[in-house]
Amino acid sequence: MALNTEPNIARPDDFYQALIDAHAGLTDAQSAALNARLILLLANQVGDLDTLRAAIAAARDSVAS
């Protein structure tokens, strides 16, 4: 499975709002834990190690440059 970096969410604003709403009322530690758990759930959904490695590299490159 190749990493798709093109927009692929049918309703991105609704997704973003759901993500923001999920963090409402959480402490910074709880918010970080939510993000970590969400990453693991989505990684499990993807399932392909090469795709996950590509996603990790792309995410790192976007913040490390």
Secondary structure, DSSP 8 states (H G I E B T S, - for coil): -----S---SSHHHHHHHHHHHHTT--HHHHHHHHHHHHHHHHHHH--HHHHHHHHHHHHHHHH-
